[in-house]
Amino acid sequence: MNKDVLKNKIINYSTRKWKLFCYISIFLFIIVIAGGGVYLSKFYNFFQNDNISNATEIQEKKDICENCVRRMIDGIISEETNPVLYAAVIDNFPTARPLYGLDKASLVYEAEVEGVTTRFLAIFSEDKDVEKIGPIRSARPYFLDWINEYGAIFLHCGGSPEALALITKYQVNDLDEYYNTAYFWREKSLKAPHNLLTSSALIKKKIEENKTMAKEFFSWKYKDEAPVDSQNLNNKITVKYNSGYAANWEYNSDNNVYERSDLTEKPVEAKNLIIQAVKSEVVDEKLRLHLETIGKGEVMVCLDGVCQNGTWEKTSVSSRTRYYKNTGEEFEFNAGATWIEVADTLAAVEF
């Protein structure tokens, strides 16, 4: 092979190799550009859709309530941060059931009284419609210590001598049935003394007549619900009282609530369940009790399916009872109804 032929073959081979390289490069370039365009399109659409989603969510919230805040009494999102509150002493004698209105209360205290059972102090907000509340019973002094935390209107029928004296001393906004029969009625189908009832309509009438204003008070901390994803939940909680009576609660994980079925026609529900240990002693021949509601003590707080121990503190008659974890942090509660079981000791709690 002469040199010219060899030279031409080398040139032709190099030319073909160069052309092939150029074709492959152009082909890869087109793929990259096309693929990049697709990804850029997806990237743009992702953020575009995310922005649309966020804007829709914000608009929906504005449509529901533009100036919403958490209410002081129960943390529920509302335009009214602090509606007028009223509190009723409600019977819990076995023959008095079913009870009325407890399922509509924002906050309920259950505490022992003389005898074989407990009594409730149920606190309602004026914006809740409650057809029947009761049976209404007589006051006890420790109810006044809790009433003073909220400045609520106090509904009852008489009371122990100490309780009636404290109503005057504390200048409570009082609505005793003995002197205000127009705001109560006796249900003919029920047996006395477990037949005295009232309603939200009658109380609202009283609020309007007296131009009653809500009192500002310290609000607990509230949080978004966070049910615990665990098999080790405190599903059944029993609080035993000295009289032998027991309050039985069961956790409903589907709705993240604690339910109690022995009081009303439908189970009452609590988003938060507090078991507060308060020392008590008998003070007279009728076995009436004194409860140490002011000071410090142990507490168990149950929410989101689990119970934690901590401490409670109330520094004065008018100050709000506050609840702290063992770490010193204040408990944050779920928005909704809270029930407080007031017992002598946390040893009264069984799971």
Secondary structure as UniProt FT lines:
FT   HELIX           3..64
FT   TURN            66..67
FT   STRAND          69..70
FT   TURN            72..74
FT   STRAND          77..78
FT   STRAND          85..90
FT   HELIX           94..96
FT   HELIX           102..104
FT   STRAND          107..112
FT   STRAND          118..125
FT   TURN            126..127
FT   STRAND          133..134
FT   HELIX           141..147
FT   TURN            148..151
FT   STRAND          153..156
FT   HELIX           161..169
FT   TURN            170..171
FT   STRAND          174..176
FT   TURN            177..179
FT   HELIX           181..183
FT   STRAND          185..186
FT   TURN            188..189
FT   TURN            192..195
FT   STRAND          196..198
FT   HELIX           200..210
FT   STRAND          221..223
FT   STRAND          236..240
FT   TURN            242..243
FT   STRAND          246..252
FT   TURN            253..256
FT   STRAND          257..260
FT   STRAND          268..270
FT   STRAND          272..277
FT   STRAND          280..282
FT   TURN            285..286
FT   STRAND          289..291
FT   STRAND          295..303
FT   TURN            304..305
FT   STRAND          306..314
FT   STRAND          322..325
FT   TURN            326..327
FT   STRAND          332..334
FT   STRAND          338..343
FT   HELIX           346..348
FT   STRAND          349..350
//
